[in-house]
Amino acid sequence: MLKKMSMAVLATAMSASLYAADTTASQSTDNASVQAQIAQLQKDIAKLQAQQQQMQNQTEVAAPSSGVSGANGKEVTVPTNMGEIQNFLFSDVTKGVVPMGMLSSSQFALGLLKQRNNYSDKALVFGGYLEADAQAWNGSTITRATQTGETNPPYTYQSGRGIYITTANLYTAANLGRYVTTELTLSADQVNDPSVSDALVIFGNLADFPLYATVGKNRIPFGSFAGGGPWTGSLTQMLFRPSRESNVSVNYYKDGLSTNLTLFQTTDHSSNFAYAVFYGGEHGKWSYGANGGYLYNVNGSGNTSFDVATGGSANTKRIGAVNFEGSLNYDIYGVGAGWAQATNKSDMTNNGYAGAWYVSAGLSPVIYGRSTNFALSYNGAYNTNNLPITLSGSAPNGYTTVSSTSGTAAKTPSAVTIPGSGVNKMVIASAQRPFFTENVLVGLEYAYMHMYNGQHSNAYTVDLSVYF
């Protein structure tokens, strides 16, 4: 019985196979044509996908920012100075992609690293920033420092007007894998030819680990130096903010806390360093930030404000500095304060510790559909009678007050041309808002400077900042 069933199954299978073979043979010509077309389509699709991935990996252009987000993700117009976010509070709580030109230069590397994962690990990202300023100024006849090419001092600063291209920056950033990011900035204005202002390599990825390191040339991360306006910087900034120097730094960032240890060389080839701590966060409608730090030698950081206090040379005397700042915002309202002071005395600083401070207040209401920032700050200084300060007017020239004679006499600290030419009081009132898009900011600023010797100056500025 079993044998008969097996034969029946075998016969059925053979019949089915013969039918299938016959059917396949009859359709072979049509199937071959269809299969060939499918195979060609698959090749074309794979080729297009490969080309698209290659283009994405090679070049990515930063998408325009839709605005800066503050507490609860609400878009606000934050206070800027020379186009950059003024304090760590706003630079830390912003979400998404912020134009590279708007990133705080005191935390530039961190700003780049926080948004590098918005692009692929082989992305090349371009950005730019243009700033133009229309100015008028008037006041006392102030003797200013001699500029290059001027041969018949004294030169004076009293009144004038002009329209200037004050900044033209081109930014290029590249991800060279998951843990290496590079950046190069070319900077120019109507007075200076293009030059490299930033060139750095960042090692690390905040998505994987909170530690990172930088090597290259960028602004020393010390202080946020708020208290200024769209153009004019605060007195703490003018006197104590480091410049862009070649350096190596080790950094930490997590949950709003950032610390930086930066090592670099002074102009006399001795070692210099800065250590700074920044913190920013938010809770409901409240947002808050604070920073503090220590700079071993101001003179060796590219800031020349204290040159006169060291006999005209950074080789003579070290001038250290400490800095503390804080900001607090509720919804559209904000206040801030900051203080910086030298840690060494000089006969040019009344044999005391030179220092400066500011208090500021602002609000950012929505007017005609866009957030508009209004700010008011008061700056004060002490024991800075003979330290030069950058004057607000004639923006691209960077005129400073005169505190000592030029040439050989400048090496003698007591050779003061205009006693008390330092600024001891400054008031800055400003308004700023986007026009057309969030990446076009127009600001109005009034700056009043009062000097120890009773002289004063008023400067009025219309500032245009464009990010792309």
Secondary structure, 3 states (H helix, E strand, C coil): CHHHHHHHHHHHHHHHHHHHHHHHHHHHHHHHHHHHHHHHHHHHHHHHHHHHHHHHHHCCCCCCCCCEECHHHCEECCCEECCEECCHHHHHHCCCCCCHHHCCHHHHHHHHHHHHHHCCCCCEEEEEEEEEEEEEEEECCEEECCCCCCCCCCEEECCEEEEEEEEEEEEEEEECCCCEEEEEEEEECCCCCCEEEEEEEEECCCCCCCEEEEEEEEECCCCCCCCCCCCCCCHHHHHHCCCEEEEEEEEEEECCEEEEEEEEECCCCCEEEEEEEEEEEEECCEEEEEEEEEECCCHHHCCCCCCHHHCCCCCCCCCCEEEEEEEEEECCEEEEEEEEEECCCEHHHCCECCEEEEEEEEECCEECCEECEEEEEEEEEECCCCCCCECCCCHHHCCEECCCCCHHHHHCCCCCCCCCCCEEEEEEEEEEEECCCCCEEEEEEEEEEEECCCCEEEEEEEEEEEEC
